[in-house]
Amino acid sequence: PPRTALAAGGGSYQGPGQALYVTSRTPFTLSSADDLVAAADGIGLGVKKQAIRVGAEGRGLLRELIFENTNPIQGSAFTSAFKLDQEIDGAYSLAFNSEDVLVNVEKVKISTFIVDNTPPQTVFARISGPAYLAYVSTRTLFELTPADPGSFASGVKETAYNINSGAVATSPLKFTLPGADGSYLVKYRSRDNL
């Protein structure tokens, strides 16, 4: 039977343990080769089709994708592409295999991925020091607190900010507004591991 490999492209993150995080924009590829005489010889008569079944614990099979090879050629690999663009944040199992032109069916392989489409959030707050309405002093301490919400979050990778369009800083996340009296604009953002 054929051999099929599943790969996640750019926009994926290897989390703690074996968790591989992706987004709905992450491209996946299925690559299949057919063997004729010996395992991994790659000179089989050709891959006829590939199948992938997307499932989730407690929800069963969510959808199935079939990729038909309209022109199987001996010794040629067959590659298909797809995205998990219909799935919400959560853990998914991808069961996949392929079949050659002689209807030899590959044993099903299963990989697990976690979809995280939710961006991190950042809270900007005054934590100490003098303040009255929107007025503060150089002794007023501010803090940026990032969080990546949800049960399937890949985690915050970085928080960055600048003051009055100055240099971008990623630390410290506790700071004061230095300098002369006047109006200050603090711009900030956080990004997760995807």
Residue pairs with C-beta under 8 A, 6 or more apart in sequence:
1 34
1 35
1 98
1 99
1 100
1 104
1 105
1 106
1 107
2 32
2 33
2 34
2 35
2 44
2 47
2 98
2 99
2 100
2 104
2 106
3 32
3 33
3 34
3 35
3 39
3 40
3 98
3 106
4 30
4 31
4 32
4 50
4 96
4 97
4 98
4 106
4 109
5 30
5 31
5 32
6 28
6 29
6 30
6 52
6 94
6 96
6 109
6 111
7 28
7 29
7 31
8 20
8 22
8 26
8 27
8 28
8 113
9 26
9 27
9 28
9 29
10 26
10 27
11 22
11 23
11 25
11 26
11 27
11 194
12 20
12 21
12 22
12 26
12 194
13 20
13 21
13 22
13 154
13 193
13 194
14 20
14 21
15 21
15 114
15 154
15 155
15 193
18 112
19 112
19 114
20 111
20 112
20 113
20 114
21 113
21 114
21 115
21 116
21 152
21 154
21 193
21 194
22 28
22 84
22 113
22 114
22 115
22 116
22 194
23 115
23 116
23 117
23 194
24 83
24 84
24 85
24 86
24 87
24 115
24 117
25 83
25 85
26 83
26 84
26 194
27 81
27 82
27 83
28 81
28 82
28 83
28 84
28 94
29 79
29 80
29 81
30 50
30 52
30 67
30 79
30 80
30 81
30 82
30 96
30 98
31 77
31 78
31 79
32 47
32 50
32 77
32 78
32 79
32 98
32 106
33 42
33 44
33 47
33 77
33 78
34 42
34 43
34 44
34 45
34 46
34 47
34 72
34 74
34 100
34 101
35 41
35 42
35 43
35 44
36 43
36 44
36 45
36 74
37 43
42 75
42 77
43 74
43 75
44 74
44 75
44 100
45 72
45 74
45 100
45 101
45 102
46 69
46 72
46 73
46 74
46 75
46 76
46 78
46 100
46 101
47 69
47 72
47 77
47 78
47 98
47 99
47 100
47 101
48 68
48 69
48 72
48 98
48 99
48 100
48 101
48 103
49 66
49 67
49 68
49 69
49 98
49 99
50 66
50 67
50 69
50 78
50 80
50 96
50 97
50 98
50 99
51 64
51 65
51 66
51 67
51 96
51 97
51 98
51 99
52 64
52 65
52 82
52 94
52 95
52 96
53 61
53 63
53 64
53 65
53 94
53 95
53 96
54 61
54 62
54 63
54 64
54 65
54 84
54 87
54 92
54 93
54 94
55 61
55 62
55 92
55 93
55 94
55 95
56 62
56 87
56 90
56 91
56 92
56 93
57 91
57 93
62 86
62 87
62 92
63 86
65 82
67 78
67 80
69 78
72 78
72 100
72 101
78 98
84 92
84 113
84 115
87 115
88 115
88 117
89 115
89 116
89 117
89 118
89 150
89 151
89 152
90 114
90 115
90 152
91 112
91 113
91 114
91 115
91 152
92 112
92 113
92 114
92 115
93 110
93 111
93 112
94 110
94 111
94 112
94 113
95 108
95 109
95 110
96 108
96 109
96 110
96 111
97 105
97 106
97 107
97 108
97 109
98 105
98 106
99 105
99 106
114 152
114 154
115 152
116 148
116 150
116 152
116 153
116 154
116 192
116 194
118 148
118 149
118 150
118 153
119 190
119 191
119 192
120 146
120 147
120 148
120 149
120 153
120 156
120 190
120 191
120 192
121 146
121 147
121 148
121 149
121 190
122 144
122 145
122 146
122 147
122 159
122 188
122 189
122 190
123 144
123 145
123 147
124 142
124 143
124 144
124 186
124 188
125 142
125 143
125 145
126 136
126 140
126 141
126 142
127 141
127 142
127 143
127 174
128 140
128 141
129 136
129 137
129 139
129 140
129 141
129 176
130 136
130 137
130 139
130 140
131 137
131 140
136 177
138 176
138 177
138 178
138 179
139 176
140 176
140 177
141 174
141 175
141 176
142 174
142 175
142 176
142 177
142 186
143 173
143 174
143 175
144 159
144 161
144 173
144 188
144 190
145 173
146 156
146 159
146 173
146 190
147 156
148 154
148 155
148 156
148 190
148 192
153 192
154 192
154 193
154 194
155 192
155 193
156 190
156 191
156 192
156 193
157 191
157 192
157 193
158 170
158 190
158 191
159 170
159 173
159 188
159 189
159 190
160 168
160 169
160 170
160 188
160 189
160 190
161 168
161 169
161 186
161 187
161 188
161 189
162 168
162 169
162 186
162 187
162 188
163 177
163 178
163 184
163 185
163 186
164 184
164 185
165 185
165 187
169 175
177 184
177 186
